[in-house]
Amino acid sequence: MPEFKPRTVYVTYIAATPEKVWQALTSSEFTRKYFWDRDIELEP
Amino acid sequence: MSDKPKFVYVIYIASTPDNVFKALTDPGQSARYWFGYEVTSEWKVGAEFALVKDGRRWDTGKVLEYDPPRRLSYSFHPEHDGLESEKPSRVVFDLEEINGQVKLTMTHDGFEEGSQVLPKVQAGWPSILSSLKSLLETGKELPPFWRGDYDKK
């Protein structure tokens, strides 16, 4: 029996460019606006 | 509880339940966000439903529930691509107003195991409903997610 691994997958289409969406995913300037005021921290 | 295959998609739209419900039932608007397909019905329980493009009925069904602006459902039976042999499935839209926006929940169920229709609607709904969101929020729908040749069917 295969191991049950919970996950969720969501697909959305956005009238933008991949570069713009990438920027929105990785910059606090954007996440503060759409992610309820949270800053994103990440290291490349 | 049913373990049968189904597809559920939730999207939040900066609009009102009235405007979202109207978009779901208006052929002129659906032609824009549904890539040319007009949702056609008299919109009363038991009335026929069809998705019409280029004068052809591509998908048909019957209105199962009509409760504006909260809930809409219709049966769904493709009339193309060899999918005619499958039993009709069911599409349900639930609209909920939350904080000045609409939570739209689309449930497509009633599939049999191994359905050929399910993977097609799984690919289609995110694109259609994203396009609906764009249209209602910006006045501009999205282009189809597929490329050229599929459009010529």
N, CA and C atoms of all chains as a GROMACS GRO file, in nm:
protein
  591
    1MET      N    1   0.085  -0.121   0.000
    1MET     CA    2   0.000   0.000   0.000
    1MET      C    3   0.088   0.124   0.000
    2PRO      N    4   0.062   0.217  -0.091
    2PRO     CA    5   0.148   0.336  -0.099
    2PRO      C    6   0.134   0.422   0.026
    3GLU      N    7   0.246   0.481   0.067
    3GLU     CA    8   0.245   0.569   0.184
    3GLU      C    9   0.160   0.693   0.152
    4PHE      N   10   0.077   0.733   0.245
    4PHE     CA   11  -0.006   0.851   0.223
    4PHE      C   12   0.072   0.977   0.257
    5LYS      N   13   0.092   1.060   0.159
    5LYS     CA   14   0.165   1.185   0.180
    5LYS      C   15   0.074   1.302   0.151
    6PRO      N   16   0.027   1.369   0.255
    6PRO     CA   17  -0.066   1.480   0.233
    6PRO      C   18   0.002   1.594   0.156
    7ARG      N   19  -0.071   1.656   0.071
    7ARG     CA   20  -0.020   1.774   0.002
    7ARG      C   21  -0.138   1.850  -0.055
    8THR      N   22  -0.113   1.972  -0.091
    8THR     CA   23  -0.218   2.046  -0.160
    8THR      C   24  -0.156   2.112  -0.283
    9VAL      N   25  -0.229   2.110  -0.391
    9VAL     CA   26  -0.182   2.167  -0.516
    9VAL      C   27  -0.285   2.268  -0.564
   10TYR      N   28  -0.239   2.385  -0.603
   10TYR     CA   29  -0.330   2.488  -0.652
   10TYR      C   30  -0.271   2.551  -0.777
   11VAL      N   31  -0.352   2.566  -0.878
   11VAL     CA   32  -0.308   2.626  -1.004
   11VAL      C   33  -0.384   2.755  -1.026
   12THR      N   34  -0.314   2.862  -1.060
   12THR     CA   35  -0.383   2.985  -1.097
   12THR      C   36  -0.312   3.049  -1.217
   13TYR      N   37  -0.389   3.119  -1.297
   13TYR     CA   38  -0.334   3.188  -1.414
   13TYR      C   39  -0.336   3.338  -1.387
   14ILE      N   40  -0.224   3.406  -1.418
   14ILE     CA   41  -0.210   3.547  -1.386
   14ILE      C   42  -0.166   3.624  -1.510
   15ALA      N   43  -0.233   3.734  -1.536
   15ALA     CA   44  -0.195   3.818  -1.650
   15ALA      C   45  -0.069   3.896  -1.614
   16ALA      N   46   0.046   3.831  -1.622
   16ALA     CA   47   0.174   3.893  -1.586
   16ALA      C   48   0.285   3.816  -1.658
   17THR      N   49   0.407   3.852  -1.630
   17THR     CA   50   0.520   3.778  -1.684
   17THR      C   51   0.578   3.690  -1.573
   18PRO      N   52   0.649   3.581  -1.610
   18PRO     CA   53   0.714   3.499  -1.506
   18PRO      C   54   0.807   3.584  -1.418
   19GLU      N   55   0.878   3.678  -1.475
   19GLU     CA   56   0.969   3.763  -1.398
   19GLU      C   57   0.894   3.842  -1.291
   20LYS      N   58   0.778   3.895  -1.329
   20LYS     CA   59   0.699   3.976  -1.236
   20LYS      C   60   0.643   3.888  -1.122
   21VAL      N   61   0.594   3.769  -1.159
   21VAL     CA   62   0.540   3.678  -1.056
   21VAL      C   63   0.653   3.633  -0.963
   22TRP      N   64   0.770   3.604  -1.019
   22TRP     CA   65   0.886   3.564  -0.938
   22TRP      C   66   0.923   3.673  -0.837
   23GLN      N   67   0.921   3.794  -0.888
   23GLN     CA   68   0.951   3.909  -0.802
   23GLN      C   69   0.849   3.918  -0.687
   24ALA      N   70   0.723   3.893  -0.720
   24ALA     CA   71   0.618   3.901  -0.618
   24ALA      C   72   0.632   3.790  -0.514
   25LEU      N   73   0.686   3.674  -0.557
   25LEU     CA   74   0.703   3.561  -0.465
   25LEU      C   75   0.823   3.580  -0.374
   26THR      N   76   0.918   3.663  -0.415
   26THR     CA   77   1.046   3.667  -0.345
   26THR      C   78   1.081   3.803  -0.286
   27SER      N   79   0.993   3.899  -0.295
   27SER     CA   80   1.028   4.028  -0.237
   27SER      C   81   0.924   4.073  -0.134
   28SER      N   82   0.973   4.124  -0.022
   28SER     CA   83   0.884   4.165   0.087
   28SER      C   84   0.795   4.281   0.046
   29GLU      N   85   0.845   4.361  -0.044
   29GLU     CA   86   0.766   4.472  -0.093
   29GLU      C   87   0.630   4.421  -0.145
   30PHE      N   88   0.632   4.304  -0.210
   30PHE     CA   89   0.508   4.244  -0.258
   30PHE      C   90   0.438   4.162  -0.150
   31THR      N   91   0.513   4.078  -0.077
   31THR     CA   92   0.446   3.986   0.017
   31THR      C   93   0.373   4.064   0.126
   32ARG      N   94   0.427   4.178   0.164
   32ARG     CA   95   0.358   4.260   0.264
   32ARG      C   96   0.217   4.296   0.218
   33LYS      N   97   0.201   4.310   0.087
   33LYS     CA   98   0.070   4.351   0.036
   33LYS      C   99  -0.026   4.233   0.021
   34TYR      N  100   0.022   4.118  -0.028
   34TYR     CA  101  -0.072   4.009  -0.052
   34TYR      C  102  -0.068   3.901   0.054
   35PHE      N  103   0.034   3.899   0.140
   35PHE     CA  104   0.048   3.793   0.241
   35PHE      C  105   0.028   3.852   0.380
   36TRP      N  106  -0.069   3.937   0.395
   36TRP     CA  107  -0.112   3.994   0.524
   36TRP      C  108   0.006   4.053   0.602
   37ASP      N  109   0.079   4.142   0.535
   37ASP     CA  110   0.182   4.221   0.601
   37ASP      C  111   0.308   4.143   0.639
   38ARG      N  112   0.320   4.021   0.588
   38ARG     CA  113   0.440   3.944   0.623
   38ARG      C  114   0.556   3.976   0.528
   39ASP      N  115   0.676   3.980   0.587
   39ASP     CA  116   0.797   3.992   0.505
   39ASP      C  117   0.846   3.852   0.470
   40ILE      N  118   0.898   3.836   0.350
   40ILE     CA  119   0.960   3.708   0.315
   40ILE      C  120   1.110   3.720   0.333
   41GLU      N  121   1.171   3.616   0.391
   41GLU     CA  122   1.316   3.613   0.403
   41GLU      C  123   1.365   3.487   0.334
   42LEU      N  124   1.458   3.504   0.242
   42LEU     CA  125   1.516   3.386   0.179
   42LEU      C  126   1.654   3.419   0.126
   43GLU      N  127   1.736   3.312   0.119
   43GLU     CA  128   1.870   3.329   0.063
   43GLU      C  129   1.876   3.254  -0.069
   44PRO      N  130   1.924   3.317  -0.171
   44PRO     CA  131   1.934   3.250  -0.301
   44PRO      C  132   2.026   3.128  -0.293
   45MET      N  133  -2.004   0.903   0.328
   45MET     CA  134  -1.912   0.994   0.257
   45MET      C  135  -1.862   0.929   0.128
   46SER      N  136  -1.860   1.009   0.024
   46SER     CA  137  -1.822   0.954  -0.107
   46SER      C  138  -1.673   0.970  -0.134
   47ASP      N  139  -1.611   0.859  -0.178
   47ASP     CA  140  -1.469   0.864  -0.216
   47ASP      C  141  -1.455   0.879  -0.367
   48LYS      N  142  -1.565   0.904  -0.434
   48LYS     CA  143  -1.558   0.912  -0.581
   48LYS      C  144  -1.475   1.033  -0.624
   49PRO      N  145  -1.412   1.022  -0.742
   49PRO     CA  146  -1.328   1.132  -0.788
   49PRO      C  147  -1.408   1.260  -0.808
   50LYS      N  148  -1.347   1.372  -0.767
   50LYS     CA  149  -1.409   1.502  -0.791
   50LYS      C  150  -1.299   1.607  -0.794
   51PHE      N  151  -1.336   1.726  -0.837
   51PHE     CA  152  -1.241   1.836  -0.843
   51PHE      C  153  -1.303   1.958  -0.777
   52VAL      N  154  -1.230   2.016  -0.683
   52VAL     CA  155  -1.278   2.134  -0.611
   52VAL      C  156  -1.178   2.247  -0.633
   53TYR      N  157  -1.228   2.363  -0.667
   53TYR     CA  158  -1.140   2.479  -0.689
   53TYR      C  159  -1.200   2.599  -0.617
   54VAL      N  160  -1.117   2.669  -0.540
   54VAL     CA  161  -1.162   2.786  -0.465
   54VAL      C  162  -1.086   2.908  -0.516
   55ILE      N  163  -1.159   3.017  -0.541
   55ILE     CA  164  -1.092   3.140  -0.584
   55ILE      C  165  -1.165   3.259  -0.521
   56TYR      N  166  -1.087   3.359  -0.483
   56TYR     CA  167  -1.142   3.481  -0.423
   56TYR      C  168  -1.142   3.592  -0.528
   57ILE      N  169  -1.253   3.661  -0.538
   57ILE     CA  170  -1.270   3.762  -0.642
   57ILE      C  171  -1.315   3.893  -0.579
   58ALA      N  172  -1.248   4.002  -0.615
   58ALA     CA  173  -1.287   4.134  -0.565
   58ALA      C  174  -1.410   4.180  -0.642
   59SER      N  175  -1.527   4.134  -0.596
   59SER     CA  176  -1.652   4.164  -0.666
   59SER      C  177  -1.767   4.138  -0.568
   60THR      N  178  -1.888   4.141  -0.618
   60THR     CA  179  -2.005   4.112  -0.533
   60THR      C  180  -2.064   3.978  -0.578
   61PRO      N  181  -2.136   3.908  -0.487
   61PRO     CA  182  -2.201   3.784  -0.528
   61PRO      C  183  -2.293   3.806  -0.648
   62ASP      N  184  -2.363   3.918  -0.652
   62ASP     CA  185  -2.452   3.944  -0.767
   62ASP      C  186  -2.375   3.947  -0.899
   63ASN      N  187  -2.262   4.016  -0.899
   63ASN     CA  188  -2.185   4.027  -1.023
   63ASN      C  189  -2.120   3.895  -1.063
   64VAL      N  190  -2.074   3.818  -0.964
   64VAL     CA  191  -2.014   3.687  -0.996
   64VAL      C  192  -2.123   3.594  -1.049
   65PHE      N  193  -2.238   3.594  -0.982
   65PHE     CA  194  -2.347   3.506  -1.025
   65PHE      C  195  -2.392   3.542  -1.168
   66LYS      N  196  -2.399   3.672  -1.194
   66LYS     CA  197  -2.439   3.715  -1.327
   66LYS      C  198  -2.338   3.667  -1.432
   67ALA      N  199  -2.209   3.678  -1.398
   67ALA     CA  200  -2.106   3.634  -1.492
   67ALA      C  201  -2.114   3.484  -1.519
   68LEU      N  202  -2.157   3.408  -1.419
   68LEU     CA  203  -2.166   3.262  -1.435
   68LEU      C  204  -2.283   3.223  -1.524
   69THR      N  205  -2.380   3.312  -1.540
   69THR     CA  206  -2.503   3.277  -1.610
   69THR      C  207  -2.528   3.363  -1.735
   70ASP      N  208  -2.433   3.450  -1.768
   70ASP     CA  209  -2.452   3.542  -1.881
   70ASP      C  210  -2.368   3.498  -2.001
   71PRO      N  211  -2.433   3.465  -2.114
   71PRO     CA  212  -2.357   3.413  -2.229
   71PRO      C  213  -2.255   3.513  -2.284
   72GLY      N  214  -2.290   3.642  -2.281
   72GLY     CA  215  -2.197   3.743  -2.332
   72GLY      C  216  -2.070   3.750  -2.249
   73GLN      N  217  -2.086   3.744  -2.118
   73GLN     CA  218  -1.967   3.748  -2.032
   73GLN      C  219  -1.890   3.617  -2.039
   74SER      N  220  -1.962   3.505  -2.042
   74SER     CA  221  -1.890   3.376  -2.046
   74SER      C  222  -1.809   3.362  -2.175
   75ALA      N  223  -1.862   3.417  -2.284
   75ALA     CA  224  -1.786   3.411  -2.410
   75ALA      C  225  -1.650   3.477  -2.393
   76ARG      N  226  -1.643   3.577  -2.304
   76ARG     CA  227  -1.515   3.646  -2.284
   76ARG      C  228  -1.421   3.565  -2.194
   77TYR      N  229  -1.470   3.519  -2.077
   77TYR     CA  230  -1.378   3.452  -1.985
   77TYR      C  231  -1.366   3.302  -2.013
   78TRP      N  232  -1.462   3.245  -2.090
   78TRP     CA  233  -1.463   3.101  -2.117
   78TRP      C  234  -1.421   3.076  -2.262
   79PHE      N  235  -1.339   3.164  -2.314
   79PHE     CA  236  -1.272   3.143  -2.442
   79PHE      C  237  -1.369   3.116  -2.557
   80GLY      N  238  -1.477   3.196  -2.559
   80GLY     CA  239  -1.570   3.186  -2.672
   80GLY      C  240  -1.694   3.103  -2.644
   81TYR      N  241  -1.696   3.029  -2.534
   81TYR     CA  242  -1.812   2.945  -2.504
   81TYR      C  243  -1.920   3.026  -2.431
   82GLU      N  244  -2.042   3.016  -2.483
   82GLU     CA  245  -2.154   3.086  -2.420
   82GLU      C  246  -2.233   2.990  -2.332
   83VAL      N  247  -2.251   3.028  -2.204
   83VAL     CA  248  -2.337   2.948  -2.116
   83VAL      C  249  -2.482   2.982  -2.151
   84THR      N  250  -2.555   2.882  -2.196
   84THR     CA  251  -2.687   2.906  -2.251
   84THR      C  252  -2.792   2.826  -2.174
   85SER      N  253  -2.890   2.896  -2.118
   85SER     CA  254  -2.998   2.829  -2.046
   85SER      C  255  -3.107   2.930  -2.015
   86GLU      N  256  -3.227   2.878  -1.984
   86GLU     CA  257  -3.332   2.966  -1.932
   86GLU      C  258  -3.316   2.985  -1.782
   87TRP      N  259  -3.219   2.916  -1.723
   87TRP     CA  260  -3.184   2.932  -1.582
   87TRP      C  261  -3.302   2.916  -1.488
   88LYS      N  262  -3.365   2.802  -1.501
   88LYS     CA  263  -3.459   2.760  -1.396
   88LYS      C  264  -3.437   2.610  -1.380
   89VAL      N  265  -3.470   2.560  -1.262
   89VAL     CA  266  -3.444   2.419  -1.233
   89VAL      C  267  -3.514   2.331  -1.336
   90GLY      N  268  -3.437   2.240  -1.394
   90GLY     CA  269  -3.492   2.150  -1.495
   90GLY      C  270  -3.469   2.196  -1.637
   91ALA      N  271  -3.433   2.326  -1.654
   91ALA     CA  272  -3.410   2.379  -1.789
   91ALA      C  273  -3.281   2.320  -1.848
   92GLU      N  274  -3.274   2.317  -1.979
   92GLU     CA  275  -3.153   2.268  -2.045
   92GLU      C  276  -3.040   2.368  -2.030
   93PHE      N  277  -2.919   2.313  -2.023
   93PHE     CA  278  -2.798   2.394  -2.017
   93PHE      C  279  -2.708   2.351  -2.133
   94ALA      N  280  -2.642   2.448  -2.197
   94ALA     CA  281  -2.545   2.411  -2.300
   94ALA      C  282  -2.432   2.514  -2.306
   95LEU      N  283  -2.315   2.464  -2.338
   95LEU     CA  284  -2.201   2.551  -2.370
   95LEU      C  285  -2.192   2.558  -2.521
   96VAL      N  286  -2.217   2.677  -2.576
   96VAL     CA  287  -2.229   2.693  -2.720
   96VAL      C  288  -2.114   2.776  -2.775
   97LYS      N  289  -2.051   2.725  -2.880
   97LYS     CA  290  -1.947   2.802  -2.949
   97LYS      C  291  -1.957   2.772  -3.098
   98ASP      N  292  -1.948   2.875  -3.178
   98ASP     CA  293  -1.958   2.861  -3.324
   98ASP      C  294  -2.086   2.786  -3.364
   99GLY      N  295  -2.195   2.812  -3.292
   99GLY     CA  296  -2.323   2.752  -3.326
   99GLY      C  297  -2.337   2.606  -3.289
  100ARG      N  298  -2.240   2.550  -3.217
  100ARG     CA  299  -2.246   2.408  -3.181
  100ARG      C  300  -2.254   2.394  -3.030
  101ARG      N  301  -2.332   2.294  -2.985
  101ARG     CA  302  -2.344   2.267  -2.842
  101ARG      C  303  -2.235   2.168  -2.802
  102TRP      N  304  -2.131   2.216  -2.737
  102TRP     CA  305  -2.015   2.131  -2.706
  102TRP      C  306  -2.037   2.049  -2.579
  103ASP      N  307  -2.107   2.108  -2.484
  103ASP     CA  308  -2.137   2.039  -2.359
  103ASP      C  309  -2.281   2.072  -2.322
  104THR      N  310  -2.352   1.972  -2.272
  104THR     CA  311  -2.493   1.993  -2.239
  104THR      C  312  -2.523   1.943  -2.098
  105GLY      N  313  -2.640   1.981  -2.048
  105GLY     CA  314  -2.681   1.937  -1.916
  105GLY      C  315  -2.816   1.996  -1.882
  106LYS      N  316  -2.848   1.988  -1.755
  106LYS     CA  317  -2.972   2.047  -1.705
  106LYS      C  318  -2.942   2.128  -1.579
  107VAL      N  319  -3.018   2.235  -1.561
  107VAL     CA  320  -3.001   2.315  -1.439
  107VAL      C  321  -3.057   2.236  -1.321
  108LEU      N  322  -2.972   2.215  -1.221
  108LEU     CA  323  -3.012   2.137  -1.103
  108LEU      C  324  -3.052   2.227  -0.987
  109GLU      N  325  -2.978   2.338  -0.969
  109GLU     CA  326  -3.010   2.433  -0.863
  109GLU      C  327  -2.987   2.574  -0.917
  110TYR      N  328  -3.078   2.663  -0.886
  110TYR     CA  329  -3.063   2.802  -0.927
  110TYR      C  330  -3.108   2.890  -0.812
  111ASP      N  331  -3.014   2.940  -0.736
  111ASP     CA  332  -3.044   3.015  -0.614
  111ASP      C  333  -2.955   3.139  -0.608
  112PRO      N  334  -2.985   3.239  -0.697
  112PRO     CA  335  -2.900   3.358  -0.702
  112PRO      C  336  -2.905   3.439  -0.573
  113PRO      N  337  -2.794   3.498  -0.528
  113PRO     CA  338  -2.659   3.483  -0.585
  113PRO      C  339  -2.573   3.389  -0.501
  114ARG      N  340  -2.631   3.281  -0.451
  114ARG     CA  341  -2.560   3.192  -0.358
  114ARG      C  342  -2.512   3.062  -0.420
  115ARG      N  343  -2.598   2.999  -0.499
  115ARG     CA  344  -2.563   2.864  -0.545
  115ARG      C  345  -2.623   2.836  -0.683
  116LEU      N  346  -2.540   2.776  -0.766
  116LEU     CA  347  -2.583   2.738  -0.901
  116LEU      C  348  -2.527   2.600  -0.931
  117SER      N  349  -2.607   2.511  -0.984
  117SER     CA  350  -2.550   2.384  -1.028
  117SER      C  351  -2.618   2.334  -1.154
  118TYR      N  352  -2.540   2.264  -1.234
  118TYR     CA  353  -2.595   2.201  -1.354
  118TYR      C  354  -2.522   2.070  -1.380
  119SER      N  355  -2.593   1.980  -1.447
  119SER     CA  356  -2.527   1.857  -1.490
  119SER      C  357  -2.444   1.889  -1.613
  120PHE      N  358  -2.344   1.807  -1.639
  120PHE     CA  359  -2.244   1.841  -1.740
  120PHE      C  360  -2.208   1.716  -1.821
  121HIS      N  361  -2.239   1.722  -1.949
  121HIS     CA  362  -2.215   1.607  -2.037
  121HIS      C  363  -2.148   1.651  -2.165
  122PRO      N  364  -2.018   1.621  -2.183
  122PRO     CA  365  -1.948   1.659  -2.306
  122PRO      C  366  -2.009   1.589  -2.428
  123GLU      N  367  -2.018   1.663  -2.538
  123GLU     CA  368  -2.074   1.608  -2.663
  123GLU      C  369  -1.966   1.612  -2.770
  124HIS      N  370  -1.841   1.578  -2.730
  124HIS     CA  371  -1.730   1.590  -2.825
  124HIS      C  372  -1.616   1.499  -2.784
  125ASP      N  373  -1.523   1.478  -2.877
  125ASP     CA  374  -1.398   1.407  -2.849
  125ASP      C  375  -1.417   1.266  -2.793
  126GLY      N  376  -1.527   1.202  -2.828
  126GLY     CA  377  -1.548   1.064  -2.782
  126GLY      C  378  -1.584   1.052  -2.636
  127LEU      N  379  -1.617   1.165  -2.575
  127LEU     CA  380  -1.650   1.163  -2.432
  127LEU      C  381  -1.800   1.145  -2.408
  128GLU      N  382  -1.875   1.130  -2.519
  128GLU     CA  383  -2.022   1.124  -2.509
  128GLU      C  384  -2.070   1.005  -2.429
  129SER      N  385  -1.989   0.899  -2.424
  129SER     CA  386  -2.036   0.775  -2.360
  129SER      C  387  -2.036   0.784  -2.208
  130GLU      N  388  -1.964   0.883  -2.152
  130GLU     CA  389  -1.964   0.895  -2.006
  130GLU      C  390  -2.094   0.953  -1.955
  131LYS      N  391  -2.132   0.906  -1.837
  131LYS     CA  392  -2.253   0.962  -1.774
  131LYS      C  393  -2.229   1.109  -1.739
  132PRO      N  394  -2.335   1.189  -1.733
  132PRO     CA  395  -2.318   1.329  -1.695
  132PRO      C  396  -2.258   1.342  -1.554
  133SER      N  397  -2.173   1.442  -1.538
  133SER     CA  398  -2.120   1.477  -1.406
  133SER      C  399  -2.198   1.599  -1.357
  134ARG      N  400  -2.150   1.662  -1.249
  134ARG     CA  401  -2.225   1.774  -1.192
  134ARG      C  402  -2.130   1.887  -1.156
  135VAL      N  403  -2.169   2.009  -1.190
  135VAL     CA  404  -2.093   2.130  -1.156
  135VAL      C  405  -2.172   2.209  -1.054
  136VAL      N  406  -2.107   2.248  -0.945
  136VAL     CA  407  -2.174   2.328  -0.842
  136VAL      C  408  -2.089   2.452  -0.812
  137PHE      N  409  -2.151   2.569  -0.815
  137PHE     CA  410  -2.084   2.692  -0.774
  137PHE      C  411  -2.148   2.740  -0.644
  138ASP      N  412  -2.066   2.763  -0.543
  138ASP     CA  413  -2.112   2.823  -0.418
  138ASP      C  414  -2.045   2.958  -0.403
  139LEU      N  415  -2.124   3.061  -0.378
  139LEU     CA  416  -2.072   3.198  -0.364
  139LEU      C  417  -2.093   3.245  -0.221
  140GLU      N  418  -1.989   3.301  -0.163
  140GLU     CA  419  -1.996   3.348  -0.026
  140GLU      C  420  -1.928   3.484  -0.018
  141GLU      N  421  -1.998   3.581   0.041
  141GLU     CA  422  -1.938   3.713   0.054
  141GLU      C  423  -1.858   3.720   0.183
  142ILE      N  424  -1.730   3.754   0.171
  142ILE     CA  425  -1.644   3.762   0.289
  142ILE      C  426  -1.558   3.888   0.276
  143ASN      N  427  -1.569   3.976   0.373
  143ASN     CA  428  -1.484   4.096   0.375
  143ASN      C  429  -1.479   4.170   0.242
  144GLY      N  430  -1.594   4.195   0.185
  144GLY     CA  431  -1.600   4.272   0.062
  144GLY      C  432  -1.544   4.202  -0.059
  145GLN      N  433  -1.534   4.069  -0.051
  145GLN     CA  434  -1.491   3.993  -0.168
  145GLN      C  435  -1.579   3.868  -0.177
  146VAL      N  436  -1.565   3.795  -0.285
  146VAL     CA  437  -1.646   3.675  -0.302
  146VAL      C  438  -1.555   3.553  -0.300
  147LYS      N  439  -1.590   3.459  -0.212
  147LYS     CA  440  -1.523   3.328  -0.215
  147LYS      C  441  -1.608   3.238  -0.305
  148LEU      N  442  -1.552   3.204  -0.419
  148LEU     CA  443  -1.622   3.119  -0.515
  148LEU      C  444  -1.565   2.978  -0.505
  149THR      N  445  -1.651   2.882  -0.471
  149THR     CA  446  -1.609   2.742  -0.463
  149THR      C  447  -1.678   2.666  -0.574
  150MET      N  448  -1.597   2.607  -0.663
  150MET     CA  449  -1.650   2.529  -0.773
  150MET      C  450  -1.621   2.382  -0.743
  151THR      N  451  -1.727   2.303  -0.739
  151THR     CA  452  -1.711   2.158  -0.716
  151THR      C  453  -1.762   2.085  -0.840
  152HIS      N  454  -1.677   2.006  -0.900
  152HIS     CA  455  -1.719   1.925  -1.015
  152HIS      C  456  -1.710   1.780  -0.972
  153ASP      N  457  -1.826   1.714  -0.953
  153ASP     CA  458  -1.825   1.577  -0.902
  153ASP      C  459  -1.917   1.488  -0.985
  154GLY      N  460  -1.939   1.368  -0.933
  154GLY     CA  461  -2.025   1.274  -1.006
  154GLY      C  462  -1.951   1.197  -1.113
  155PHE      N  463  -1.818   1.189  -1.100
  155PHE     CA  464  -1.739   1.114  -1.199
  155PHE      C  465  -1.729   0.968  -1.158
  156GLU      N  466  -1.717   0.881  -1.258
  156GLU     CA  467  -1.688   0.742  -1.230
  156GLU      C  468  -1.537   0.724  -1.224
  157GLU      N  469  -1.492   0.614  -1.160
  157GLU     CA  470  -1.350   0.581  -1.160
  157GLU      C  471  -1.299   0.574  -1.304
  158GLY      N  472  -1.182   0.629  -1.328
  158GLY     CA  473  -1.123   0.621  -1.462
  158GLY      C  474  -1.185   0.716  -1.562
  159SER      N  475  -1.258   0.815  -1.516
  159SER     CA  476  -1.322   0.911  -1.607
  159SER      C  477  -1.220   0.980  -1.697
  160GLN      N  478  -1.255   0.994  -1.824
  160GLN     CA  479  -1.171   1.068  -1.918
  160GLN      C  480  -1.203   1.218  -1.914
  161VAL      N  481  -1.320   1.248  -1.862
  161VAL     CA  482  -1.362   1.389  -1.856
  161VAL      C  483  -1.290   1.462  -1.742
  162LEU      N  484  -1.272   1.393  -1.629
  162LEU     CA  485  -1.213   1.456  -1.511
  162LEU      C  486  -1.079   1.526  -1.538
  163PRO      N  487  -0.979   1.458  -1.601
  163PRO     CA  488  -0.852   1.529  -1.623
  163PRO      C  489  -0.867   1.652  -1.712
  164LYS      N  490  -0.965   1.649  -1.802
  164LYS     CA  491  -0.985   1.766  -1.889
  164LYS      C  492  -1.042   1.883  -1.810
  165VAL      N  493  -1.140   1.855  -1.723
  165VAL     CA  494  -1.196   1.966  -1.647
  165VAL      C  495  -1.097   2.015  -1.540
  166GLN      N  496  -1.013   1.922  -1.490
  166GLN     CA  497  -0.909   1.962  -1.395
  166GLN      C  498  -0.812   2.060  -1.458
  167ALA      N  499  -0.783   2.040  -1.585
  167ALA     CA  500  -0.694   2.132  -1.656
  167ALA      C  501  -0.767   2.262  -1.692
  168GLY      N  502  -0.897   2.251  -1.718
  168GLY     CA  503  -0.971   2.366  -1.769
  168GLY      C  504  -1.016   2.466  -1.664
  169TRP      N  505  -1.068   2.418  -1.552
  169TRP     CA  506  -1.129   2.509  -1.454
  169TRP      C  507  -1.034   2.616  -1.400
  170PRO      N  508  -0.909   2.582  -1.363
  170PRO     CA  509  -0.822   2.690  -1.312
  170PRO      C  510  -0.806   2.803  -1.413
  171SER      N  511  -0.799   2.768  -1.540
  171SER     CA  512  -0.783   2.869  -1.644
  171SER      C  513  -0.910   2.951  -1.661
  172ILE      N  514  -1.024   2.884  -1.665
  172ILE     CA  515  -1.152   2.952  -1.685
  172ILE      C  516  -1.182   3.044  -1.567
  173LEU      N  517  -1.161   2.993  -1.446
  173LEU     CA  518  -1.198   3.074  -1.328
  173LEU      C  519  -1.096   3.183  -1.300
  174SER      N  520  -0.970   3.162  -1.339
  174SER     CA  521  -0.872   3.272  -1.330
  174SER      C  522  -0.910   3.382  -1.428
  175SER      N  523  -0.957   3.341  -1.546
  175SER     CA  524  -0.999   3.437  -1.647
  175SER      C  525  -1.122   3.514  -1.600
  176LEU      N  526  -1.216   3.444  -1.535
  176LEU     CA  527  -1.333   3.509  -1.477
  176LEU      C  528  -1.292   3.614  -1.374
  177LYS      N  529  -1.197   3.577  -1.288
  177LYS     CA  530  -1.148   3.670  -1.186
  177LYS      C  531  -1.085   3.794  -1.251
  178SER      N  532  -0.999   3.771  -1.349
  178SER     CA  533  -0.935   3.883  -1.419
  178SER      C  534  -1.039   3.974  -1.483
  179LEU      N  535  -1.138   3.912  -1.548
  179LEU     CA  536  -1.240   3.992  -1.617
  179LEU      C  537  -1.317   4.080  -1.517
  180LEU      N  538  -1.359   4.020  -1.406
  180LEU     CA  539  -1.440   4.096  -1.310
  180LEU      C  540  -1.358   4.203  -1.239
  181GLU      N  541  -1.229   4.176  -1.219
  181GLU     CA  542  -1.148   4.272  -1.143
  181GLU      C  543  -1.084   4.380  -1.231
  182THR      N  544  -1.054   4.345  -1.354
  182THR     CA  545  -0.980   4.439  -1.439
  182THR      C  546  -1.055   4.477  -1.567
  183GLY      N  547  -1.164   4.405  -1.597
  183GLY     CA  548  -1.235   4.431  -1.722
  183GLY      C  549  -1.172   4.362  -1.841
  184LYS      N  550  -1.066   4.281  -1.814
  184LYS     CA  551  -0.997   4.214  -1.924
  184LYS      C  552  -0.979   4.066  -1.890
  185GLU      N  553  -1.030   3.979  -1.978
  185GLU     CA  554  -1.016   3.836  -1.957
  185GLU      C  555  -0.876   3.788  -1.993
  186LEU      N  556  -0.847   3.660  -1.966
  186LEU     CA  557  -0.716   3.603  -2.001
  186LEU      C  558  -0.726   3.531  -2.135
  187PRO      N  559  -0.615   3.520  -2.207
  187PRO     CA  560  -0.616   3.440  -2.329
  187PRO      C  561  -0.627   3.292  -2.291
  188PRO      N  562  -0.671   3.206  -2.384
  188PRO     CA  563  -0.682   3.062  -2.355
  188PRO      C  564  -0.548   3.004  -2.313
  189PHE      N  565  -0.550   2.902  -2.226
  189PHE     CA  566  -0.426   2.842  -2.179
  189PHE      C  567  -0.366   2.746  -2.280
  190TRP      N  568  -0.449   2.706  -2.375
  190TRP     CA  569  -0.397   2.615  -2.477
  190TRP      C  570  -0.347   2.695  -2.596
  191ARG      N  571  -0.283   2.624  -2.689
  191ARG     CA  572  -0.227   2.691  -2.806
  191ARG      C  573  -0.305   2.652  -2.931
  192GLY      N  574  -0.292   2.738  -3.028
  192GLY     CA  575  -0.352   2.729  -3.160
  192GLY      C  576  -0.439   2.611  -3.198
  193ASP      N  577  -0.381   2.492  -3.218
  193ASP     CA  578  -0.455   2.387  -3.286
  193ASP      C  579  -0.578   2.339  -3.208
  194TYR      N  580  -0.568   2.339  -3.073
  194TYR     CA  581  -0.682   2.294  -2.993
  194TYR      C  582  -0.801   2.385  -3.017
  195ASP      N  583  -0.771   2.512  -3.041
  195ASP     CA  584  -0.874   2.612  -3.060
  195ASP      C  585  -0.955   2.587  -3.187
  196LYS      N  586  -0.896   2.510  -3.280
  196LYS     CA  587  -0.962   2.490  -3.410
  196LYS      C  588  -1.060   2.373  -3.408
  197LYS      N  589  -1.072   2.304  -3.292
  197LYS     CA  590  -1.156   2.184  -3.287
  197LYS      C  591  -1.296   2.212  -3.336
   0.00000   0.00000   0.00000
